[in-house]
Amino acid sequence: MNKQTEFIPVCEPALLGNELEYVSEAVRTGWISSSGKYVAEFEKRFAEYCGVKYGVGVCNGTVAIHLALRAAGIGPGDEVIIPDFTMIATAFAVCYTGAMPVFVDVDEKSWNLDPTKIEARLTAKTKAIVPVHIMGLPCDMTAIQEIANRNNLTIIEDAAESHGAEHGDRKAGALGKMAAFSFFANKNLTTGEGGMVVTDDEELYERLKYLKNLAFPLGAAREYIHDEIGFNYRLSNLHAAVGLAQVERADDYRKMRVDNHGLYRKYLSDIPGISHQFDPAFAETDTTAATHVHWMNAICIDPNQFGCGRDELMAHLKAVGIDSRKLFTGMHQQKSLLEYGCDTGGKFPVTDRLAMNGLYLPSSSTLGEDTIVRICEGVRDAGKRA
Ligand SMILES: *Cc1c(COP(=O)(O)O)cnc(C)c1O
């Protein structure tokens, strides 16, 4: 295939280390369920990578959020603060507990949960905040932690997009009481399908292990005694085998994503009407001491300056063999959540603008400079043609 015409997917997994060797070993030895050794090794290594004590592997990122909320005691009658601009799983996981998700708009620059807008949405029922480090940029956790402390709220990070991102001297995963990660095929580290909850709290760790395995008694030989309703959220050894190989090279994969973003910035820089999410690495003054790991290379366009609208840009890219995706539609616009009873009162201008004018460009770790140049030329041409 010609590099100039080959179809460029929006994201492909990078499986460049011991993935095949470990999966083969799992198959060869017959350990393919959640009982195999890779699950515990992957949990240990990933928790270490995040700088926390415990990891509990689960079968995807959505149930990781649900499990963490349940372990924190969230249930019917409670309210949970989430950003309006996120992937639907954040909101659905709250609904699974019977609690009510409450939406807060995101910040103009960071596209993350806006701390200045949280307190207006708190009620006597609010129990938790789920900050989402969107696209790989950590939220303003200093401000969010202060609000949580003042109002006695539990913080559960939705870190599904932010493996290895840093806020101050801590990594994503170590910025709240618990954190939920996804290892879906397009995430910075992947097991195909998979997830993990990480925490420093031993009691919560025990709760998470108990609830994820159908509330079988912990420790004892398998006894069919179930004092609570549990879930089967187990991660298989096959997936964990891939996960262990991924975490062994976590810093390489992170660097590839970050370097690719640098190339996008370079080759898009002279095209008018394109704005990026805040990234301290490209800011004149960095007061946040955060590192952005660029899950996806998202841009937002100003149609007047750029020359055409977002949808026309995406259509042009598709015509020249480049895949892209719209950014998330706000939670306040989702029929499912309206019917569930969510209060959509309030305004969400930042989310609405991102949903209307935002898109993300191909973001595989393995992209490389030639492909990024071709994508950026595609973007440039779309604006000029109009
Ligand atoms: C990917 C993602 C999830 C869900 O993860 P799955 O593994 O696909 O269930 C949750 N939250 C956010 C912000 C995500 O990007």
The ligand as an SDF file (V2000), in Angstrom:
LIG
                    3D

 15 15  0  0  0  0  0  0  0  0999 V2000
  -13.0570    4.8080   27.3330 C   0  0  0  0  0  0  0  0  0  0  0  0
  -13.7040    5.5360   28.4440 C   0  0  0  0  0  0  0  0  0  0  0  0
  -14.4880    4.8810   29.4130 C   0  0  0  0  0  0  0  0  0  0  0  0
  -14.9840    3.4750   29.2860 C   0  0  0  0  0  0  0  0  0  0  0  0
  -14.1150    2.4790   29.1230 O   0  0  0  0  0  0  0  0  0  0  0  0
  -14.5510    1.0940   28.4490 P   0  0  0  0  0  0  0  0  0  0  0  0
  -13.3660    0.2380   28.7300 O   0  0  0  0  0  0  0  0  0  0  0  0
  -14.7740    1.3400   27.0020 O   0  0  0  0  0  0  0  0  0  0  0  0
  -15.7770    0.6010   29.1470 O   0  0  0  0  0  0  0  0  0  0  0  0
  -14.9320    5.6090   30.5020 C   0  0  0  0  0  0  0  0  0  0  0  0
  -14.6810    6.9170   30.6170 N   0  0  0  0  0  0  0  0  0  0  0  0
  -13.9840    7.5920   29.6960 C   0  0  0  0  0  0  0  0  0  0  0  0
  -13.7270    9.0500   29.9090 C   0  0  0  0  0  0  0  0  0  0  0  0
  -13.4790    6.9320   28.5650 C   0  0  0  0  0  0  0  0  0  0  0  0
  -12.8090    7.6180   27.6380 O   0  0  0  0  0  0  0  0  0  0  0  0
  1  2  1  0
  2  3  1  0
  2 14  2  0
  3  4  1  0
  3 10  2  0
  4  5  1  0
  5  6  1  0
  6  7  2  0
  6  8  1  0
  6  9  1  0
 10 11  1  0
 11 12  2  0
 12 13  1  0
 12 14  1  0
 14 15  1  0
M  END
$$$$
